[in-house]
Amino acid sequence: EKPLDFDLLHLTLERALDHTRLAAENRELREYIRESPSGLLGRSPRMRELIEMVNPVAPTEATVLITGESGTGKERVARAIQEASVTVNCAALNESLLESELFGHEKGAFTGADKRREGRFSQADGGTLFLDEIGELPLRLQSKLLQVIQEKQIVKLGGGKPVSIDFRLVAATNQDLEALVEKKRFRSALFFRLNALPLWIPPLRERREEIVPLCLSILGEMNAKYGTE
C-alpha cells in the first residue's frame, strides 16, 4: 500500500474547513440581510448606531435631515424612517419649475399653464414629502419652504387662498449646510428647522466590513429580478 501523503491530507482538510466556514458566513450574512429593516445594512458600529437612531424616529412626525456623501444611501434611510409618499429632487429642476412642482399652480398662472395642477406639497398631505438635495434649493424657495413648515399652509402659483396641509418632511443633502449658512447660501432659520433630528450616514470607506453584505444584497435583488440563482 502507498503511504499516506500527510501534506495532501492536511491541505484537503484545510480546504474543507474553509468551505464550511465560508458557507456558514454566507448563511449568516443572508439571514442578516433578510432581517435588516427596509434594506438597511449595518454590521459596523457606526451603522448600527444609525439604525438604532432610525427606529425611534420612524413613528414620530418630526422633521428629519439626512446628510452624507453621494451614494451613501440617503434615500434608503428615508424609506426606513417612513415610506415617502412623494419625492422631489431639488437639483433636477430650475427655480420656476421647482416652485410649480412644489406648490402647484392655477390655470393661467404663467405662460403654458393651461390647466390647474396640484403640487407635491398637496400630494404629500397626510403623508411624507422627501426633498432630496435640499442644499440646491434656491434662497427664495427656502423662504417659502420655511413658511410652509411653520404655518402648514401653501398658496398655489396664481392663487390667493391659503390651503392647509399636514405632512411630514424628510430632507437629504450631500452638502455641508452649516457651511452654506455661513456663506449666506442657505437660510439659518430653515437649517434650524430641518436639523431637528439629524442623521449622518458614514461613507463605505469607513465601514468596509459591509462591502460583502452589500454585494450579497445587490446579488439577491438581481436574482429576484431576473429569476436566477
C-alpha positions in Angstrom: 0.0 0.0 0.0 1.1 3.6 -0.8 1.9 5.6 2.4 -0.4 8.4 3.3 0.5 11.8 1.9 0.0 13.8 5.1 0.7 17.2 3.3 -2.1 16.4 0.8 -4.4 15.3 3.5 -3.7 18.4 5.6 -4.4 20.6 2.5 -7.7 18.7 1.8 -8.9 19.2 5.4 -8.0 22.9 5.3 -10.0 23.4 2.1 -12.9 21.5 3.5 -12.9 23.6 6.7 -12.6 26.8 4.6 -15.6 25.8 2.5 -17.6 25.0 5.7 -16.6 28.3 7.2 -17.5 30.3 4.1 -20.8 28.5 3.8 -21.6 29.4 7.4 -20.6 33.0 6.9 -22.7 33.2 3.7 -25.8 31.8 5.6 -25.2 34.3 8.4 -24.9 37.2 6.0 -28.1 36.2 4.1 -30.0 35.9 7.3 -28.7 39.3 8.4 -29.8 40.9 5.2 -33.2 39.3 5.4 -33.8 40.7 8.9 -32.4 44.2 8.1 -35.2 46.8 8.2 -36.0 48.4 4.8 -32.8 47.2 3.3 -30.5 49.0 5.9 -27.3 47.0 6.4 -25.2 47.9 9.4 -22.6 45.5 10.7 -20.2 48.3 11.6 -20.6 50.1 14.9 -21.4 53.4 13.2 -24.1 52.0 11.0 -25.6 50.1 14.0 -25.8 53.4 15.8 -27.5 55.0 12.9 -30.1 52.2 12.7 -30.7 52.4 16.4 -31.5 56.1 15.9 -33.8 55.4 12.9 -36.1 53.0 14.9 -37.4 55.5 17.5 -37.6 58.3 14.9 -39.8 56.4 12.4 -43.1 56.6 14.4 -42.8 60.3 15.1 -43.8 63.2 12.9 -40.6 65.2 13.5 -38.7 66.7 10.5 -35.5 64.7 9.7 -32.3 65.9 7.9 -30.2 63.1 6.4 -26.7 64.0 5.4 -23.8 62.1 3.9 -21.8 61.8 0.7 -23.4 60.9 -2.6 -24.0 57.2 -2.9 -24.2 56.5 0.9 -27.9 55.5 0.8 -29.7 58.6 2.0 -32.9 57.7 0.1 -32.8 54.2 1.5 -32.6 55.7 5.0 -35.5 57.9 4.2 -37.6 54.9 3.3 -36.6 53.2 6.5 -37.8 56.2 8.5 -41.1 56.2 6.8 -42.2 55.2 3.3 -42.1 58.5 1.4 -45.3 59.1 -0.5 -43.8 61.9 -2.6 -40.2 62.6 -3.6 -38.7 65.7 -5.2 -35.1 66.2 -6.3 -34.4 69.9 -5.7 -31.4 69.7 -8.1 -33.3 68.3 -11.0 -35.4 71.4 -11.9 -34.8 75.1 -12.4 -36.3 77.6 -9.9 -39.5 78.4 -11.7 -40.3 74.7 -12.5 -39.4 73.6 -9.0 -41.8 76.2 -7.5 -44.6 75.0 -9.6 -43.7 71.4 -8.8 -43.8 72.0 -5.1 -46.7 74.4 -4.8 -48.8 73.6 -7.8 -50.5 76.3 -9.9 -53.8 77.6 -11.1 -54.8 77.7 -14.8 -53.3 80.8 -16.4 -50.8 81.4 -13.6 -48.0 81.7 -16.2 -47.4 81.0 -19.9 -48.1 77.4 -20.7 -50.2 76.8 -17.5 -53.3 75.7 -19.5 -54.8 73.7 -16.6 -54.8 73.6 -12.8 -52.2 71.4 -11.2 -51.7 70.0 -7.7 -48.2 70.4 -6.3 -46.1 68.0 -4.4 -47.0 69.6 -1.0 -50.7 68.9 -1.7 -49.9 65.3 -2.9 -48.0 64.7 0.4 -50.9 65.9 2.5 -51.4 63.2 5.2 -48.1 61.5 4.3 -44.4 62.2 3.8 -42.5 64.5 1.5 -38.9 63.6 0.8 -36.8 66.6 -0.5 -33.6 65.2 -1.9 -30.6 67.6 -2.5 -32.2 70.2 -0.2 -28.9 72.2 -0.4 -29.7 73.0 -4.0 -33.0 74.8 -3.1 -32.8 78.5 -4.2 -32.9 81.1 -1.5 -36.3 82.4 -2.4 -37.8 78.9 -2.3 -36.1 78.3 1.0 -38.1 81.2 2.5 -41.3 79.7 1.1 -40.5 76.3 2.4 -39.8 77.7 5.8 -43.2 79.4 5.8 -44.9 76.2 4.8 -43.2 74.3 7.6 -44.2 76.9 10.2 -47.7 77.6 9.0 -48.7 74.3 7.4 -50.3 76.2 4.6 -49.5 76.7 0.9 -50.6 79.1 -1.8 -50.6 77.9 -5.4 -49.0 80.0 -8.1 -51.7 82.2 -9.4 -53.9 81.5 -6.4 -54.7 83.7 -3.5 -56.4 81.5 -0.9 -54.1 79.6 1.5 -54.7 75.8 1.7 -53.9 73.9 4.9 -51.8 70.8 4.6 -50.4 68.3 7.0 -47.3 66.3 6.0 -44.0 65.0 7.4 -40.8 66.4 5.9 -37.7 64.3 5.4 -34.8 66.1 3.6 -31.4 64.9 2.4 -28.2 66.5 1.2 -24.6 65.7 0.4 -23.6 69.3 1.2 -22.5 70.9 4.5 -25.5 73.1 5.2 -23.8 74.8 8.1 -21.0 76.0 5.7 -23.7 77.1 3.3 -25.4 79.1 6.1 -22.0 80.9 6.8 -21.7 81.7 3.1 -25.3 83.1 3.1 -26.4 80.5 0.6 -28.7 78.7 3.0 -31.1 80.3 5.4 -30.2 79.7 9.0 -33.8 79.6 10.2 -34.6 76.8 7.7 -31.5 74.9 8.7 -32.6 75.1 12.3 -36.0 73.7 11.4 -34.6 70.9 9.2 -31.9 69.9 11.7 -34.3 68.9 14.5 -33.3 65.2 14.0 -30.0 65.0 12.0 -28.8 61.6 10.7 -25.4 61.3 9.2 -24.5 58.3 7.0 -20.8 57.4 7.1 -19.2 56.6 3.7 -18.5 53.0 2.8 -14.7 53.5 3.0 -15.2 53.9 6.8 -17.3 50.7 7.1 -15.5 48.2 4.8 -16.9 45.3 6.7 -20.2 46.0 5.0 -18.9 45.5 1.4 -19.7 41.8 1.4 -23.3 42.1 2.8 -24.0 44.9 0.3 -22.7 42.8 -2.6 -24.9 39.9 -1.4 -27.9 42.2 -1.1 -27.4 43.5 -4.6 -26.9 40.0 -5.9 -30.1 38.9 -4.2 -32.0 41.7 -5.7 -30.7 40.9 -9.2 -31.5 37.2 -8.8 -35.1 38.1 -7.7 -35.5 40.4 -10.7 -34.2 38.1 -13.3 -35.1 34.7 -11.7 -31.6 33.5 -11.4 -29.6 31.8 -8.7 
